[in-house]
Amino acid sequence: VMRARVQLRQDEASSDDDSDDEDQDSFQAIAPDAEAEDVEEALQNAESEELAVSASELAVLERYLAEAVREDIFIPGLRDACNTNMSSFEHMLLALRRHHPDKDLSTLTLLAIFDTEDPSIINAIPRDTYLGRVNDRKRALDLPLTPITPKPSKSELAELRAAEDATRSAEAERLQALESRTFKEQNRLSSIRTLQKYQAEREANDGKVLTFQLHAGCPVAFPKQNWYLYLFRHLTAHNPGTTRQGPTPLSRKSVYFPSLTACTACEDWVQELAEGTASVGVPGAGWAHPRDGVLKVAREVRAAFPDITFGDVDLHVAGPSKRGPSAAPVRSSKRARQPPKSRDV
């Protein structure tokens, strides 16, 4: 998702006249295997001021949601909510005002084009008809037109994913066969192997993302990827802050924060975790999020929200050593550098 955002910014910087008509396949080409959680995360970030995502980028993301995300893994109702004609028109206007501030857009309104501003009527217009009438008005105003492309079928998307998987596998085999690899080649091989492992885990889990509960007191389960960001939001109901602004409230519910309020059950559990009376994970999960990582997130939460105290416990408590309580300390292999001896002249 983040690679997609970077690419979209690069595409935007390299074009002088792109407004709301960026490459509709940009997001799909970069993130063909995007999960429901990843896409939802992108939407959340796109609407947060901390990342300052442009409306044109959000429009590309919405088109990707409509075309490339499978129904069985997408959150019910979210696809239609974020891909309406109304939302598309609003994002288009924002992009046009940004890229064409010299143009008079006073006549580019829903009322002028469709003789109504009723969302139920606007959203009921077939997409091709809607885009055709909008383009007619944009053409009269000498504005860039929005391409009308046919929606790819599920079989076409499946073929695209299969072709990309085959290309990645061939590239991994080529890199693996090299006698010596550059730093860039090794990173590329590692990223392909990581993605292949991730896809294998999904297939073994009926195509769903593997998630793990932190404790039995809260039913929310977090994935391995970006779990610390989800946990911060789960504990605070806010997006993390930046150097220029503080945390911002969440505006959309998610499987990771089903209510737009901080989770007090997890707050109490973090306190018990720091006190040593609780552990991370549930029995039989086979994997658990790192304890030290949970406490690090808790420290960041308490620094940003002093009212979330976690019982004022010490959140810098170290966990039990993997080497055992009686293991001797590891000695450094590097000898301490001694200061040069002084010489009498």
N, C-alpha and C positions, 0 to 999 in steps of 0.2 A: 504494500500500500504506500509506504513512504517512497519507494523507488518510483512509483507511479506519479506521486506528487512532484518529485524532482524533475521527472521527464516532462510533465505538463508545464512546469515553470520554464524549462529549457525551450520547449516548443513555443511557448508564448513569447519568450525573449527573442527568438529567431524569426519572428514574423511581425510585419508592420501593420497588417490589417486584420489580424484574427480577432474576432469579438466573441460571438457565441458559437462559432462554427469551427472549433478545433477538431482535430482528427477524432472521429467518434470511436475509433478502434484503439486509441492510445492506451486507455486503461486496460482494455481486454488483452492487448498485445503484451503489456508489461506484467499484468497480474491475472493470467488466465485461470489460475487455481485459487482465486480469492475465496475465502470462506465467508459464511454469513457474518461471523463475528468480526472478521477483518473489514468487511464492507461496512458494517454498522459502525465500527470504530472510525473508519474514514469519514463517514457521515458526521459522526460526533465531532471529530476534529475539524471538519470543513465548516461546521457552524460555530466553532469556538473562535473567539477573537485572538487567542494566543497564537494561532498558527496563521492568521491573516490570509486564509485561502480565498482566492477570488471567486466571484460568482460563476465565471466561465468554467473554472475547474470543477465546481460543484455540478454544473450542468453536464459536463463530460461524465462525471461519476454517476449521475442519475441515468444517463443513457446506457452506461455500462450495466447498471443494476437491471434495467429493463431487458437487456439483451443477453447477458452472459451468466447471470446467477440462477442456478437451478431452483425451481419452486420448492423442492423437498428439503432444501437446506436453508431457505430464506425465511426470515421471521414473517409469519402470516400478517398480511395487511401493510407491511412496510413498503413493499415494492410499489403498490398503487399510490400510497400516500406521498412518495417522493418522486413520482414520475407523472404527475398530472399536467394537463395543459396549463393550468393556472401557475403552478410552480415554474414550469418551463418559461412562461412569458415573463414572470418576475425576474428570473435569473438573466434572461436575454436583455431586458431593459437595463439591469445593473451593469452588464458587460458592455453594452453599447454606450452608456453614459461614461464609462471609464475609458474606453478606447476611442470614442468619437465625441469628445466634449463640444466640438464646434457644430454638431448637427442639431437641428431642431426636431425633437422627438415628441412634440406636443400632440401631434396627430397619430402617433403610434400608440394607440390605446385599444383595449379590448372593446370598449363601447364603439369606437370608430370603425373597428374591423368587423365585429360580430353583432353590433347593435344590442349588446347586453354585457353586463358584468357579473351575471349570476354564475357562481362557481359550478353549480350542478349542471348548467347548460354548457358552459365552456368545456368542462372536463368530459362531457358526453360526446363531444365532436370527435369523429375519427381522426387519428393522428395525421394521416396524410392530408386530409381536408384542412385540418387546423394549420399545419405547416404551409400548405399551399396558399391559404389566404393571408397568413402573416408575411410570407415571402412576397406576395403581390404588393403589400403596403411598403415593405422594405425596399423593393425594387423601385417604387415611385420616389422614395426618399434617398435613393442612391446609397443604400447600405448593403453590407455583405449579406448574402442569402444563406439560409440554413439548409444544408444538404438533406435531401430526403432519400434515405437508403432503406432498402427492405430489411425487415427484421430477420436475422438468421434463425434457422430452425434448430431444434435441439440436436438433430443428427449432425448438422453442419458444425455446431459447437463441439460436439463429441469428437468429430473428425479433426478439428483444429487442435483440441487438447491432446489427442493421440499422436498427431504429427509433431507437436512440440515436445511431448514426452520422448518420442523416438529420437528427435534431434538432440535433446539433452543427454540421452543415454549414449548416443554415438560420440558426442563431445567428451563425455566422461571416460569412455573407453580409450579415446585418443590421448587424453591427458594422462590417464593411468599408464599407458604404454610408454610414455616418455622416460628416458633414462634419467634425466634431470629436469626439474621444473622451475620456472621463475616464480617469484613471490606472487605475481598476478595469476599465473596459471594454477598454483597451488590453492589460492583463495577461490578461484572459480571451481576447481574440482571439489573443494570442501563444501561450497554452497550447493552444488548439484547433488552431492551425496546427502546433505542435510535435507534438501527438498524431497529426494527420493525416499528417504527414511520417513519423512513426514507423510508423504502420500501413502506409503505402505501401512503406516499406523492407521490412517483414515480408512483405507480399504478393509483392514482387519476389524474396524469398528463400524462396519456398515456405512461407510462414507461420511461418518460424523467426526468432528474434531474431538480429540481426547481431552477431557477435562477432569479435574480432581478437586474434591472438596478439601477445604482447609481444616474443617473440624465438623463434628456431627451436629453442632448446635446451629449451623447455618446451611441451608440446602444449596446455596450458590456454589457452583464449581467453576474453577478457573483453568484456562489452558496453560501449557508450558510457555508459549510465546507471549511476551508482553504482559505476563501475569501481574508484575509489580505495578504497572500502570492501571490495570483493572482494579487491583486491590486498593490503590490510593483513592480511586473514584468510589469504590464500594464503601470505604471507611469514612469518606468525607462528603460524598454527593457533589463533588466539584472536580473540574479539570485542574491539573497542576498549574501553578503559576510560572511565569517567566521572569527574566531580569527586568522587563519593562512593565509588567503588571502582575497582580496577584492572582490567586485561583479564581476561576469563574464557575458559577453554578451549572450543573448539568441541565440540559434542556430536553433530553430524550431518555425515556426509560430503556432498559436493556436487560438481557438475560443476566448480566453481571451486576446490575443495580436496578432491580425490578421496581423499586420505589425511589423517588427522588429525595430520599432522606438517608442520612448516615446510618450504617448498620451497628446498632448498639451490642448485638450478640457477638459480633466479631471484635468489637472494642473490648468487651469483657474477656474474650478468649485470648486476645493479645496480652492482656495483663497476666492471665494465668500462664501463658507461654513464657513470658519473661520471668515469672516467679518459679518456673520449673514444675508446675503442677499440671501442665497440659503439653500435648505434643502436636505436631503438624500432620495432617492427613487422617484418614479413616481406615480402620482395619480392612485388609484385603485389597486395598487400592493398587498396590504394587509399585507405587511411586508417590512422592510427596514433594511439595514445594520446599525450598531450603529454609530452615529456621532462621538463620542469620539474615536472609533476604527479607523475610517477613518483618523482623525487628527493624531492619533498615528502613523499610517503607513506613513503619510505625513512627520512627524518629522523624522522618520527613513530614508525616501527618501532624505530629505534635508541634513541630516547628512552624508549620503553616497555620495550624488551628490550635492555639493554646487551650481552648476550652475542651478539646478532646485530650484528656489527660492520661488515659490508660491507667488510672489509679495512681499516677505519679510514681510508677515503678521505674527501675533502672532498665532502660531499653538497650544498654550496651553490654548486657550480660552475655558472656561467651557460652556457647553450647558445649556439650560433652565432646572430648577429643576422640577422633576416629582411631587414634593409636592406643587408646585405653588410658585409664587414670594413672597407671604406674609406669607408663612408658617414659623413657629418658628423653630430655629435650633434644631436638635435632640440632647438631652443630653445623655451623656454616662452613662451607668448603672454601670460602674466601678468607684469607688471612687479613687481619686488620692492618691497615697501612700505618706504619710507624713514622713519626716525624724524623726528618734528617738530623743526624748527630751534628752538634756544633763543633766546629774546629777552631782551635786557637791559631791565630795568624801571627 
